[in-house]
Structures are given as C-alpha cells and as structure tokens.
C-alpha cells in the first residue's frame, strides 16, 4: 500500500515560481512523498502502480514521432548545449524545400507526427521562415509541433494558423539561480519569458503543450517537484490542451559540458513512476537520449510517446543543405576551406544513445505487446483555436 507523507518541500525554491501558489497542493504533497528516497521494495510497489495506471489510461499503445532539425544557428549562450554561439561548430539552416526533403524521408519511414526543432536566431529562423516550413510539410504530417524560441501570443497564433498543433518549450531548469548560471548570453536569459511560453501558446490555440526539465542541471528531486508544480498548474489553466512532459537527461555535446547533478538510471525510473502515479492522464515523452535497454525498461511504467531513428543536426536524414555549411562563432561567419567541405555535415546538438531505426523500434514494441501509433490526429481536427474562442 502506498503511504503519502506530508510535503517536505520547504527550501526547494518552488515558492519563487509564479504558478506554485496556484498549483494543486494536494497533488504536490503526494508527488513529493512519492519521490522521497525509497528502498527497492518500496520502489517495486511504486512501479506496479505506475504500470497499472499507464495501461488503464493509455492501453498498450505508444506514439512514435521524429524530430526534424531546421537550423543549428543560435544567438544564445547556454553552457550545456552544442549549438551555443561560443562553439565554432558546423552550422546550416535548411531552406523550406530542404525541410520538405527531410520530411519526405521521415514520412517514408512511417512517421505522421513530427517535431520541428531549431536554435534561436531571428535572422535565420524567423516567424515567416517557420510558417513557410510548416506550410510546406503540412500535406505530409497531420501532427506538427515546434520546439523553437519562445514567442509572443500573436506569433504563436500565426504558427497555429500555419498548421502546427503543438508547442514544446523546456524550462531546462526551474531553479532560478542556477538558470542564470547556465544561460550566459542572449534572450534565453529571461527565465520568466520562457516559463510562460506554454500559456501564451495555449492562448494562441495550440492543443498540445510540451514542457520538461533538462535533468542534470539541478538536483533531480527539486527539479521534479517544480516540473510537477508546472504540470499541475497547466492542467488547471490550460485544461483544453493535452499536456505532455519530457524527461531528457543531459548528453555529451560540443563544448564538453559535464552535468553537475547527474541523474542515475534508478532516479529516472523512480521519477517516472512517481510522476505517472500523480498525473495518470499526462503524456510522458522519452527521446533517443537514453540507452536502448533502458528505454525498453521504462516503457511500461508511464512512457506514452518516443522518438525513433533521430538525428539532432539539420540535414541529418538526407544530407540536405550541406552545400551551405559554414562555421559561425559569436555571430561571425567563417567559410569552410575545401578540405573541410569534403563530406562534412552540420554538428549535432547532442549525441543520441539509441540508434535503432523506426522499423526496429516498431518491431520491438510489437514484440512487447504494444501497438506503435504513427498517427493519432487528423489535420481536419486542427480547429482547436476556433473552439477556444467560441463562447
Ligand atoms: S539550448 Fe537552445 S537556445 Fe540554448 S544554445 Fe542550444 S539551441 Fe540555442
């Protein structure tokens, strides 16, 4: 039997988050007790309950999606990211035609759900550019989400009207003081502008809102509590949208950043079970950052969506756009010499761990008794915005 202890959150810094006082304190107390240290038998008990609730709410299904990187240009300096402006990496921005080329490759692999990812660079990744990319691939993908720089509500509206249904913005860390240490330069330094992105996207009509923390930047229990508070708040405030939560752990990337607060496999498993028990209705996303055997282990305990066969560099699937490769360091473009151009590709954001193909992942899921879901949304249903504004 699970026992829910009083909430030991004092001193976590949570009270500084603007949504904390609006989140459901009963849910947070429950979650706080669930993530407190557990012995193996207590963790087994949590795991059984997490598995039961996952099957009750989602059945044995798992949504598959693919990230498509549009650009690795970025004006921000985030110490943990390979795309940071300080890193003299190989960069490029795909044209909308090249995005279509990459998207067609993913469509042929079976994907019908796609996540467009880009660094923050208003010159190369402008609003008009994003609209063009979405417009180009809309005939192929009923479900398009974006993971790009935070926007004003009016700009999110244009993205939704172009045909995207989801907006993903990870807070990276909810610890305000640590956030300042990791984000040295650029618009991303504004903690609260980022924090309120999901609400602005919702007001603009996005029907799928993705949030998450990058585990490794702060002590994991503190981060997990903040993420739970954010989730509880969004469930109330943005109740018409589907809320999804991602569990990324830091991976090696250009710049050589070492996570100061590594999260062990057991901790991630513990967090997953606790989160599923507290929020049985919330989708949980797992990327290819994790090792194959560990991804398989996590699936029954709460995962509802995962990426497969991912590339984390623009042009990674079909070598699209490599003709425009260059280096850019602190805003200054450095052309490549002839030797460097030979067979070169854009630099990836981080190394992935699970390199299995989408077919292999689908076959694995079937062997585990799961149904891989390539498509769970019809384009004609993208009328969430008009429903939202109806009185
Ligand atoms: S995390 Fe995002 S904003 Fe920061 S450097 Fe990387 S791509 Fe740019």
Boltz pocket constraint, residues with backbone or C-beta under 6 A from the ligand:
constraints:
  - pocket:
      binder: B
      contacts: [[A, 73], [A, 74], [A, 75], [A, 76], [A, 77], [A, 78], [A, 81], [A, 82], [A, 83], [A, 84], [A, 85], [A, 118], [A, 119], [A, 120], [A, 188]]
      max_distance: 6.0
